[in-house]
Amino acid sequence: MASTAPAFVHTLPAPFAPVPLADADSLPPHPVPELITQGAEALVYRTHFLTTSTLCALKYRPKKSYRHPTLDARLTKGRILAEARVLVRCRKEGLAVPAVMGADWEAGWLATEWIDGQTIRAYLDDYLHGIDDANVVAEQQEELMELMARVGESVGKMHEIGIVHGDLTTSNLMLRPKNKSGRESSAYTNRDLEGDVVIIDFGLAVQSIQDEDKAVDLYVLERAFGSTHPQAENLFPEVLRAYGESHKGAKVVLKRLEDVRLRGRKKSMLG
């Protein structure tokens, strides 16, 4: 996954903080956390949890000096606990999401399983923008359609158990490849489309059974396809087809999606 890290680095809390120089000789070496991306509320690092052999994704929410300390602490705790609970529930229901490894809401961090692979966005970019030979793209159309079906099935499973993502884009959908033996493998190529679709980043997720909320989730994903991958707009109907067959009630959500689209078009026209 490509890094979009800024030049500066926040001081991380224990146990992820760099080892002080005075203790460096007495403690085993620990790789420096790699800042992957930064949002308005949190920073995401690729680092290790407890041992150097256990990779994890660390989401760290620094203290916000512009907020009252009590309010800031309450918001941080609520958001970390909410995300952890959603992930635990998803795992319990068999949905492919990162496992929760640890959390400390007072220190402001949540550590989850590191997912080997790349985002669906990266795979689509590779197929639709990075390949000049149109014949190659045509040959891979069937594989792309199968991948889109797995995306639709995964989103459908998430909605079936009453989880709405809140930021459903191709950057928050990952493909965890498998080698030919069917076992998970960290060795992959950008053009290997076999594997499991894993949904990540549940920082805005809520537990909801409302068809409207689920339809908005789909609309956000549809807009992501249209804006980020305009050449892939013909692929998105396959996502919706698989979604519609994923669970009881999916057809109702798709009908509600039509209303959400209409409101979105009106909003765009009015500015």
Rosetta blueprint (number, residue, H / E / L):
1 M L
2 A L
3 S L
4 T L
5 A L
6 P L
7 A L
8 F L
9 V L
10 H L
11 T L
12 L L
13 P L
14 A L
15 P L
16 F L
17 A L
18 P L
19 V L
20 P L
21 L H
22 A H
23 D H
24 A L
25 D L
26 S L
27 L L
28 P L
29 P L
30 H L
31 P L
32 V L
33 P L
34 E E
35 L E
36 I E
37 T E
38 Q E
39 G L
40 A L
41 E L
42 A L
43 L E
44 V E
45 Y E
46 R E
47 T E
48 H E
49 F L
50 L L
51 T L
52 T L
53 S L
54 T L
55 L E
56 C E
57 A E
58 L E
59 K E
60 Y E
61 R L
62 P L
63 K L
64 K L
65 S L
66 Y L
67 R L
68 H L
69 P H
70 T H
71 L H
72 D H
73 A H
74 R H
75 L H
76 T H
77 K H
78 G H
79 R H
80 I H
81 L H
82 A H
83 E H
84 A H
85 R H
86 V H
87 L H
88 V H
89 R H
90 C H
91 R H
92 K H
93 E L
94 G L
95 L L
96 A L
97 V L
98 P L
99 A L
100 V E
101 M E
102 G E
103 A E
104 D E
105 W L
106 E L
107 A L
108 G L
109 W E
110 L E
111 A E
112 T E
113 E E
114 W L
115 I L
116 D L
117 G L
118 Q E
119 T E
120 I H
121 R H
122 A H
123 Y H
124 L H
125 D H
126 D H
127 Y H
128 L H
129 H L
130 G L
131 I L
132 D L
133 D L
134 A H
135 N H
136 V H
137 V H
138 A H
139 E H
140 Q L
141 Q H
142 E H
143 E H
144 L H
145 M H
146 E H
147 L H
148 M H
149 A H
150 R H
151 V H
152 G H
153 E H
154 S H
155 V H
156 G H
157 K H
158 M H
159 H H
160 E H
161 I L
162 G L
163 I E
164 V E
165 H L
166 G L
167 D L
168 L L
169 T L
170 T H
171 S H
172 N H
173 L E
174 M E
175 L E
176 R E
177 P L
178 K E
179 N L
180 K L
181 S L
182 G L
183 R L
184 E E
185 S L
186 S L
187 A L
188 Y L
189 T L
190 N L
191 R L
192 D L
193 L L
194 E L
195 G L
196 D E
197 V E
198 V E
199 I E
200 I L
201 D L
202 F L
203 G L
204 L L
205 A L
206 V E
207 Q E
208 S L
209 I L
210 Q L
211 D H
212 E H
213 D H
214 K H
215 A H
216 V H
217 D H
218 L H
219 Y H
220 V H
221 L H
222 E H
223 R H
224 A H
225 F H
226 G H
227 S H
228 T H
229 H L
230 P H
231 Q H
232 A H
233 E L
234 N L
235 L L
236 F H
237 P H
238 E H
239 V H
240 L H
241 R H
242 A H
243 Y H
244 G H
245 E L
246 S L
247 H L
248 K L
249 G L
250 A H
251 K H
252 V H
253 V H
254 L H
255 K H
256 R H
257 L H
258 E H
259 D H
260 V H
261 R H
262 L H
263 R H
264 G H
265 R H
266 K H
267 K H
268 S H
269 M H
270 L H
271 G L
